[in-house]
Amino acid sequence: MMRELKEIAIALIRMVLGIVVLLGALIVLDLGVYISFTGSTSPEKISAAYDDGYDRGYTETYKDSYQEAYGEAYDEGYDRGYEIGLGSGSKEGAATLVELHNPTYKELLEFLARDRTDSNLFIGGEYVCFDFAAALNNNAEASGIRAAYVRIRSKEWGHAVVAFETVDRGLVFIEPQSDKEVAPVIGEPYPWQRAGAVESRHRDDAIVEIQIIW
């Protein structure tokens, strides 16, 4: 009996350590997305990268089957995170000094028409909403347009979009997977289908938090 209990304890410890290692790899991957484009290294956005990396790691491992996700997600996340880390480290002093401004609504639409983030392929567990939002945010800032990374939360899921403070129409939220304008509201569901978001969690539970990070 004691031997069986010991074996069970060892197995549980190994599983926990595996989850910790995987979460670390995925967090590195998400963090790298932010610092590998054009120097968007604000502390708030880096903090958001850590948090969203944890959310994605938790979903891909614990909630959506640890055994199935572990091998592929760990290998892919570790390799990509390592490569991105090396790349961003080599560009440490090369952050662009672009003066950011709030665009007109017309200027925003013209930027979105040029930007190709919405043509990227959604890959579950590898390139998801957090990556789309980070890419669109950083591409906008590289073009001199002030942008905000927006974290949207319900009790069951997390999502990310991008916001722009236009000079003529105020705050505008953009779904980066489709370039469609959205209007997330606390207490209401996120309009997944109308927004054109390719998600595996089309749920109707209400938004409980909208965090806008400039």
Phi, psi and omega in degrees: 000312180299321180295320180295318178297321180296318180295321178296318180298317179297319180297319179294319179298317179298320180294316179298315179298322178297319179295317180300315180297317180295316178300320179298317180296317180291325177295318176301319180298311181294320178299319181298327180303321184287322189261006183255001182266275188227022177096019177282086186239032178297143182304323182294320182285326176294320177299319178297324178298317178299312183297316180290328174297320178295315180302315182292318179298319179297315181295315185288338184252291188291309187281327186250030176090099181300312185298320183288322186275336193304300188299305185294314183294320181295311182299313183293314181295318181295313182297312181293318179299319179295315180296316180295321179298317178295318182296315181290327178295325181286345181252023188306322183260014188251019179298135181285147180254069182268130177280118185274147178219156174281129185275164165284164179298321179296318179296322178298314180297322179294320177297314181298325179294326179281323186290143184250014181302321182293345178272354177295154183270127175285124179233112183304129179081354183233306179228102189234196188302323180297322180290319177300313182295318179296318181295313180295318178303310184289326176294322178296314181294327177295335179268005178088008182260126180290131183221156179237136172276127186244120178261125180245133184227140163246189177285344187244342186212167175231149180215164180219136175226188180232143179240150178227135176267091182283149185283341183245344179232010177073207185285127181236127177261135180238130172281111188291346179280345184222350186067015180274145177282134180232165180223077180296139183227130176297134181095353178237155178292156173282137183281072188307305186290317180295329180283342182076027180275129179270091184234155177265003185235061178284082184250157183260004181290150191283153174290135179246346181208136172232113183248117181258119186243108181273000000 
